[in-house]
Amino acid sequence: MTITTDSPLEERLIALLRHLGLERAHFAACMPRDWVGLLSAHKNAVASLTLMCPMGIELAPLSANPPPVLIVTGDQGRGGVEAIRDGKKIAAAELVILENYFSPPWADVIQDRLDSIGDAMGRFIEQNGFGEAKHVTDGASQSGQCAGITYACRGSGEPLLLMPLALSPSQWQPLIEQLSQKFCVITLGGAHLGMVAHLETRAQSSYMRVIDQLLDELQLQPGQSLLEVGCGPGAIVRRLAARTRGANPIVGADVNSYLMAEAKALAKRDGLDGLIDFQPGDATALPFEDNRFDCTISCTVMEEGDADRMLGEFVRVTKPGGKVGSVTRAIDLPRWVNLPLSAPLKAKVDSAALFGGNVTAQGCADASLYQRMNQAGLLDVVTLPSWASHQDGERLEYLRERIIAQLTPAELAEWQGAYERGKADGTFFVSEPFHCAVGRK
Ligand SMILES: C[S@@+](CC[C@H](N)C(=O)[O-])C[C@H]1O[C@@H](n2cnc3c(N)ncnc32)[C@H](O)[C@@H]1O
């Protein structure tokens, strides 16, 4: 099997299985993009599928003779409600509901509910064993990279491939010791999987126009330093580093060590290592002295924690006269879905509520950003709400899937006709709104 830069993820996963001497394995994932293609094209390779706090469930590949499925989800928030609703539609699915648990993509679910998840997964995989084992005798020789996917194997038993857990800070780490007592646990990573792939895809879309607007407003001069807090896999700091080529000291900070490791690998891939200093750091207690940076920015981070504390920290580490800028999602504004639909369906698919939720109680994903920036003491706050429009690519597909997952069968039939026409004549696009502001300290 030849893997090229265009090879889809499922072919990469099959190449990895073969590389490891495997025909089948148990899989555990969170994001549909990681498992849908594999299950659609290579169902026999999937002995069982565990969906951990799924960020959406695609029902089609699970409708005809699917493998056994275990769905673990919190019962709070949009993701939990949707996972429970969709899980009940899958005949082969066992549902484990974590009571009183909010499981947005950044939930540290394994760390938070270790015992119940460990027990449920261990039992489920044992019950659905297929009688093939893999033995890892030399831990050091069992990690590497194949087809652009990094892997690390531990333990002996039926192979269990763990795909990344969205933005979870601890990922699967707290559970690996326990699972590796019974199974050969193979942890996967790299730019083609999980939230890294998701955010890299977003960074190839017109989301970057929203970001460019923010960067332009900073008017960064040669020699001035910039901190991006919550840089994730680092698409924004890489973009800036590629433009400034060392003329500006650039620091990327994030609380998630898995994403930081991936960010370093991606910077190296792009020949930018040495131009970006990646540092672990919590936005609510940044490990930097007062007045250190000329500019401090965050992009879709203030949704995930205490927004005012974060802003306070951004202001603290910025020099007097320096700039603080932030982009957040805008769950208080409707989308624009460009299809000729009946008025009720158009209102539903455009509705802010369809994409709402996934914001912590003290987070910010609305126009309160502007007031918060004023209250944080920033001056001359420039307000730049703007839209990212998607006419093609993976981001459009992601948004389309999220919309159709929430339609009734009658709405879906109407949608499908309009969608086919809009796709054929090139007029289908989805625009999503963001709030953005830049102020001076
Ligand atoms: C949606 S991603 C955005 C990544 C990047 N800024 C971009 O726009 O592509 C949110 C990022 O914020 C990080 N994050 C969330 N809470 C944080 C905190 N308290 N301190 C630092 N980083 C945080 C997450 O780990 C994640 O990498």
The ligand as an ORCA input file, in Angstrom:
! r2SCAN-3c Opt
* xyz 0 1
  C      -9.913     25.753     19.960
  S      -8.222     25.642     20.344
  C      -7.550     27.029     19.473
  C      -6.126     26.835     19.046
  C      -5.554     28.008     18.256
  N      -5.595     29.230     19.017
  C      -6.293     28.186     16.948
  O      -7.106     29.107     16.834
  O      -6.084     27.370     16.061
  C      -8.207     26.203     22.011
  C      -6.835     26.057     22.652
  O      -6.846     26.723     23.911
  C      -6.136     25.939     24.833
  N      -6.558     26.314     26.189
  C      -7.756     26.164     26.761
  N      -7.746     26.607     28.034
  C      -6.496     27.078     28.236
  C      -5.864     27.671     29.358
  N      -6.495     27.871     30.522
  N      -4.571     28.031     29.236
  C      -3.894     27.824     28.071
  N      -4.442     27.255     26.999
  C      -5.737     26.897     27.074
  C      -6.500     24.522     24.442
  O      -5.596     23.596     24.987
  C      -6.441     24.625     22.934
  O      -5.175     24.376     22.442
*
